[in-house]
Amino acid sequence: MIRLAQSLCLSIFLAINTLAVSATQGWSAAQAVYNTSPSALAGLSLDELNSFGLRLVTEAYEMRLRVERPIADEAKVNTTSDAVKAVIHLYDDDAVIQRARLNYGLTKNTYVPNYTGAFTISNIAVSQTSNTVLVISFDVQLPNRTSLESGHVYSGDSMPRLLVMRWNERDKMWKIFSHGDFDAPRTFLCGANKDFMPEKSTFKQEDIELALQLLYKLQTASLNGTEKSVQSPGFQYVFASGERKTAPGKIRARIKERQKALNVEAIKSDDLLVMRFDTISSLTLDGGKTEADLRPRLITFHRDADREWRMNAAAIFTVTAKLAENVKCVDP
């Protein structure tokens, strides 16, 4: 059972002082937590595992905090700074990042992090798919989040995040393999302005074909009620409106009909495969409906010990109809 972290306390092997990260120090300042080997996680309690995940996420945002805030008409000068490079170093070479306002995915070659400034992290939940794969969901509030590429200032409301992290044996560190970068629910519902459109990446056709096969299998299981057969240990769903479903509890999110996947992109990397696509939602969640609109999804699959591919994370960029009814786009 996955539980939300109740304390910021870390186990003894993680009991190190908060690390100050500067643009010149970059990655080296966060090594103590990111270089924690998978073997050190063996036997941790769920609270300790959540605390470890919290430390990973906190250090990542500490590094983002050091990215220089863009100035109007001068944003692009900051996109190759040492601080930006230090943040990008946290990502796997085969990572895919899905931003809420894009109908395509970003890769390590096309991703530029935002300036975030101050941050508040809450409701973290960490699960393990295997000894070397973690799934981490949490909420984050970023009141000063600004695009380095456009200078656009985003909503400061709390919003969810979903990460799949993998131990990189070459670099001896945990790295982000997939990243669901949600916007605030109000932004989804009230028609946010278009953001900067980064360069598109290219993807292998064989990876896309495998991803479509896995998606078909996933949809079939959802339609016939055998969802557990396609779920990896430690899988998590996260919705744009903040609802989260985590293993091994019953998942009450099911599709009502087979969904067509548009703009499919995918990367297979060893025992992980990440795919992103757009679809018109036809989900029921806890007996209610989701808002019907064309939205992105980011799904990560893991090839389990029996060599079968199963889903271990799904970022669903859809807001539930119940929440949508209570959001006013024009404040009185």
C-alpha positions as CSV (number, residue, x, y, z in Angstrom):
1,M,0.0,0.0,0.0
2,I,1.3,3.4,-0.9
3,R,0.9,6.1,1.7
4,L,1.5,9.8,1.6
5,A,4.6,11.0,3.5
6,Q,3.6,12.2,7.0
7,S,7.0,13.6,7.8
8,L,10.0,15.2,6.2
9,C,12.3,13.1,8.3
10,L,14.7,10.8,6.4
11,S,16.1,7.5,7.5
12,I,19.7,7.6,8.9
13,F,21.4,7.0,5.6
14,L,19.5,10.0,4.2
15,A,20.0,12.3,7.3
16,I,22.1,14.9,5.6
17,N,21.7,18.6,5.7
18,T,19.8,20.5,3.0
19,L,22.2,21.1,0.2
20,A,22.6,24.6,-1.2
21,V,22.7,24.5,-5.0
22,S,24.3,27.3,-7.0
23,A,24.7,27.7,-10.7
24,T,28.4,26.9,-10.5
25,Q,28.0,23.9,-8.2
26,G,25.3,22.5,-10.4
27,W,24.9,18.7,-10.2
28,S,27.6,18.1,-7.6
29,A,25.7,19.6,-4.7
30,A,22.8,17.1,-5.1
31,Q,25.0,14.0,-5.5
32,A,24.4,12.7,-1.9
33,V,20.8,11.8,-2.6
34,Y,20.8,11.1,-6.4
35,N,23.8,8.8,-6.0
36,T,22.0,6.7,-3.4
37,S,22.3,3.2,-4.8
38,P,19.2,0.9,-5.2
39,S,20.6,-1.5,-2.7
40,A,20.4,1.2,0.0
41,L,16.6,1.3,-0.5
42,A,16.1,-2.4,0.3
43,G,14.1,-2.9,3.4
44,L,12.9,0.7,3.7
45,S,9.5,1.3,5.2
46,L,6.9,3.0,3.1
47,D,7.4,6.2,5.0
48,E,11.1,6.0,4.5
49,L,10.7,5.4,0.8
50,N,8.4,8.4,0.6
51,S,11.0,10.5,2.4
52,F,13.6,9.4,-0.1
53,G,11.4,10.4,-3.0
54,L,10.7,13.7,-1.3
55,R,14.4,14.4,-1.0
56,L,14.9,13.6,-4.7
57,V,12.1,16.0,-5.7
58,T,13.2,18.7,-3.3
59,E,16.8,18.7,-4.6
60,A,15.5,18.9,-8.1
61,Y,13.5,22.0,-7.3
62,E,16.4,23.4,-5.4
63,M,18.4,23.2,-8.6
64,R,15.6,24.8,-10.6
65,L,15.5,27.6,-8.1
66,R,19.0,28.6,-9.2
67,V,18.0,29.0,-12.8
68,E,18.1,32.8,-13.6
69,R,14.7,34.4,-13.9
70,P,14.1,35.6,-17.5
71,I,13.8,39.3,-18.3
72,A,11.4,40.5,-21.0
73,D,12.8,40.0,-24.5
74,E,15.9,38.4,-23.1
75,A,14.6,35.0,-22.1
76,K,16.6,33.0,-24.6
77,V,20.0,34.0,-23.2
78,N,19.4,31.8,-20.2
79,T,18.5,28.5,-21.8
80,T,22.1,27.2,-22.0
81,S,23.4,28.4,-18.6
82,D,25.2,26.0,-16.3
83,A,22.1,26.0,-14.0
84,V,19.9,24.9,-16.9
85,K,22.4,22.2,-17.8
86,A,22.4,21.0,-14.3
87,V,18.6,20.5,-14.3
88,I,18.7,18.7,-17.7
89,H,21.4,16.4,-16.3
90,L,18.7,15.0,-14.0
91,Y,16.9,13.5,-17.1
92,D,17.6,10.1,-18.7
93,D,19.0,10.2,-22.2
94,D,15.8,8.6,-23.4
95,A,13.4,10.7,-21.3
96,V,10.1,12.0,-22.5
97,I,8.4,15.1,-20.9
98,Q,4.8,15.9,-21.6
99,R,3.7,19.5,-21.0
100,A,0.0,20.2,-20.6
101,R,-0.1,22.8,-23.4
102,L,1.7,20.7,-26.1
103,N,0.3,18.0,-28.4
104,Y,3.8,16.5,-28.7
105,G,6.4,15.3,-26.2
106,L,9.8,16.8,-25.4
107,T,13.0,14.9,-25.1
108,K,16.3,15.7,-23.4
109,N,17.4,17.4,-26.6
110,T,14.4,19.7,-26.9
111,Y,13.4,20.2,-23.2
112,V,14.2,23.5,-21.5
113,P,13.2,23.7,-17.8
114,N,11.2,26.7,-16.5
115,Y,12.3,29.1,-14.0
116,T,10.4,28.1,-10.8
117,G,11.7,30.1,-7.9
118,A,10.1,29.3,-4.6
119,F,8.3,26.0,-4.3
120,T,6.1,24.0,-2.0
121,I,5.8,20.2,-2.3
122,S,3.0,18.2,-0.8
123,N,1.2,14.8,-1.0
124,I,4.2,12.8,-2.2
125,A,3.7,9.1,-2.9
126,V,6.5,6.8,-4.0
127,S,6.2,3.3,-5.3
128,Q,8.7,0.8,-6.7
129,T,8.2,-1.1,-9.9
130,S,11.5,-2.9,-9.5
131,N,14.7,-2.3,-7.5
132,T,15.9,0.2,-10.1
133,V,12.6,1.9,-11.1
134,L,10.6,4.3,-8.9
135,V,7.2,6.0,-9.6
136,I,6.8,9.3,-7.8
137,S,3.7,11.5,-7.7
138,F,3.3,14.8,-5.8
139,D,1.7,18.2,-5.8
140,V,3.8,21.4,-6.2
141,Q,3.0,25.1,-5.9
142,L,5.2,27.4,-8.0
143,P,4.0,31.0,-7.6
144,N,6.8,32.4,-9.9
145,R,7.0,29.7,-12.6
146,T,8.2,31.4,-15.8
147,S,9.1,30.1,-19.3
148,L,12.7,30.7,-20.2
149,E,11.8,30.6,-23.8
150,S,8.8,32.9,-23.9
151,G,8.8,34.8,-20.6
152,H,5.3,33.6,-20.0
153,V,4.3,33.5,-16.3
154,Y,2.2,30.4,-15.5
155,S,-0.5,29.9,-12.9
156,G,0.9,29.7,-9.3
157,D,-1.9,27.2,-8.2
158,S,-0.9,23.9,-6.8
159,M,-0.6,21.2,-9.6
160,P,0.2,17.5,-9.7
161,R,3.4,15.9,-11.1
162,L,4.2,12.3,-12.1
163,L,7.7,11.0,-12.5
164,V,9.2,7.6,-13.4
165,M,12.8,7.5,-12.3
166,R,15.4,4.9,-13.2
167,W,18.8,4.0,-11.8
168,N,21.4,4.8,-14.4
169,E,24.2,2.4,-13.9
170,R,26.6,4.3,-16.1
171,D,26.3,7.6,-14.2
172,K,25.6,5.9,-10.9
173,M,22.5,8.0,-10.2
174,W,18.7,8.2,-10.4
175,K,17.4,9.9,-13.5
176,I,14.0,11.0,-14.7
177,F,12.7,8.8,-17.5
178,S,9.2,10.2,-17.9
179,H,7.7,13.4,-16.6
180,G,4.1,14.4,-16.5
181,D,4.2,18.2,-16.3
182,F,0.6,19.2,-15.5
183,D,-0.8,22.7,-15.4
184,A,-3.3,23.9,-12.8
185,P,-6.9,22.6,-13.4
186,R,-8.2,26.2,-13.9
187,T,-5.7,26.6,-16.8
188,F,-7.1,23.5,-18.5
189,L,-10.7,24.6,-18.1
190,C,-10.4,28.3,-18.9
191,G,-8.4,28.2,-22.1
192,A,-4.8,29.2,-21.3
193,N,-2.8,31.2,-23.9
194,K,-0.7,29.1,-26.1
195,D,2.8,28.6,-24.8
196,F,6.1,28.7,-26.6
197,M,6.3,25.8,-29.1
198,P,9.7,24.0,-28.8
199,E,11.3,22.0,-31.5
200,K,9.8,18.6,-32.1
201,S,11.8,15.4,-31.6
202,T,12.0,12.4,-33.9
203,F,11.0,8.9,-32.8
204,K,11.6,5.4,-34.1
205,Q,8.7,3.8,-35.9
206,E,9.3,0.4,-34.3
207,D,9.0,2.0,-30.8
208,I,5.7,3.7,-31.8
209,E,4.3,0.4,-33.2
210,L,5.2,-1.5,-30.0
211,A,3.6,1.3,-27.9
212,L,0.4,1.0,-30.0
213,Q,0.3,-2.7,-29.4
214,L,0.7,-2.2,-25.6
215,L,-2.0,0.5,-25.6
216,Y,-4.4,-1.8,-27.5
217,K,-3.8,-4.4,-24.8
218,L,-4.3,-1.9,-22.1
219,Q,-7.6,-0.7,-23.5
220,T,-8.8,-4.2,-24.0
221,A,-8.2,-5.0,-20.3
222,S,-10.0,-1.8,-19.2
223,L,-13.0,-2.6,-21.3
224,N,-13.3,-6.2,-20.1
225,G,-12.5,-5.6,-16.5
226,T,-9.1,-7.3,-16.3
227,E,-7.0,-4.1,-15.6
228,K,-4.8,-5.8,-13.0
229,S,-3.4,-8.1,-15.7
230,V,-1.7,-5.0,-17.4
231,Q,-0.5,-3.2,-14.3
232,S,3.0,-3.4,-13.1
233,P,3.9,-3.4,-9.4
234,G,3.8,0.1,-8.0
235,F,1.8,1.7,-10.8
236,Q,0.2,5.1,-10.4
237,Y,-2.4,7.1,-12.2
238,V,-2.5,10.9,-11.9
239,F,-5.2,13.1,-13.4
240,A,-4.9,16.8,-14.2
241,S,-7.6,17.6,-11.6
242,G,-5.3,16.1,-8.9
243,E,-7.0,12.7,-8.4
244,R,-4.5,9.9,-7.9
245,K,-4.9,6.2,-8.0
246,T,-2.1,4.0,-6.6
247,A,-1.5,0.3,-6.4
248,P,-2.6,-2.1,-5.0
249,G,-5.9,-0.4,-4.3
250,K,-8.8,-0.8,-6.7
251,I,-8.6,1.4,-9.7
252,R,-12.0,2.9,-10.5
253,A,-10.9,4.6,-13.7
254,R,-12.2,2.8,-16.8
255,I,-12.6,3.7,-20.4
256,K,-16.2,3.5,-21.8
257,E,-15.1,2.7,-25.4
258,R,-11.9,2.1,-27.3
259,Q,-10.0,5.4,-27.7
260,K,-8.2,6.5,-30.8
261,A,-4.6,7.6,-30.2
262,L,-3.4,10.7,-32.1
263,N,0.0,12.2,-32.5
264,V,1.7,9.1,-31.0
265,E,5.3,9.2,-30.0
266,A,7.3,6.6,-28.1
267,I,10.7,5.6,-26.9
268,K,11.7,2.1,-25.8
269,S,14.8,2.0,-23.6
270,D,15.8,-1.4,-22.1
271,D,12.9,-2.5,-19.8
272,L,11.0,0.7,-20.0
273,L,8.9,2.2,-22.8
274,V,7.2,5.6,-22.6
275,M,4.5,6.8,-25.0
276,R,2.6,10.0,-25.4
277,F,-0.5,10.6,-27.4
278,D,-3.6,12.7,-27.7
279,T,-7.1,11.4,-27.3
280,I,-10.7,12.5,-26.6
281,S,-11.4,11.3,-23.1
282,S,-14.2,8.8,-22.5
283,L,-13.3,7.8,-18.9
284,T,-15.4,7.2,-15.8
285,L,-13.6,7.9,-12.5
286,D,-15.1,6.7,-9.3
287,G,-18.5,6.5,-11.0
288,G,-18.3,10.0,-12.4
289,K,-17.2,11.3,-15.8
290,T,-14.2,13.1,-17.0
291,E,-14.5,16.3,-19.1
292,A,-14.7,15.3,-22.8
293,D,-11.9,17.1,-24.7
294,L,-8.8,16.3,-26.7
295,R,-6.0,16.0,-24.1
296,P,-2.5,14.5,-23.9
297,R,-1.6,11.3,-22.1
298,L,1.8,10.0,-21.0
299,I,2.0,6.3,-20.2
300,T,5.1,4.4,-19.1
301,F,5.4,0.6,-19.4
302,H,7.8,-1.7,-17.6
303,R,8.9,-5.1,-18.8
304,D,8.4,-7.2,-15.7
305,A,10.3,-10.2,-14.5
306,D,8.1,-12.5,-16.6
307,R,9.1,-10.4,-19.6
308,E,5.6,-9.1,-20.1
309,W,5.1,-5.4,-20.7
310,R,2.7,-3.7,-18.1
311,M,1.8,-0.1,-17.3
312,N,3.5,1.4,-14.3
313,A,2.5,5.1,-14.7
314,A,-0.1,7.1,-16.5
315,A,-0.3,10.9,-16.6
316,I,-3.9,11.7,-17.8
317,F,-4.2,15.3,-18.7
318,T,-8.0,15.4,-18.1
319,V,-10.1,17.2,-15.5
320,T,-13.0,15.4,-13.9
321,A,-16.5,16.7,-14.8
322,K,-17.3,17.2,-11.1
323,L,-14.3,19.5,-10.6
324,A,-15.1,21.4,-13.8
325,E,-18.6,22.2,-12.6
326,N,-17.1,24.1,-9.6
327,V,-14.5,26.2,-11.5
328,K,-15.4,29.7,-12.5
329,C,-13.2,31.1,-15.3
330,V,-14.3,34.7,-14.6
331,D,-13.9,35.8,-11.0
332,P,-16.8,38.0,-9.7
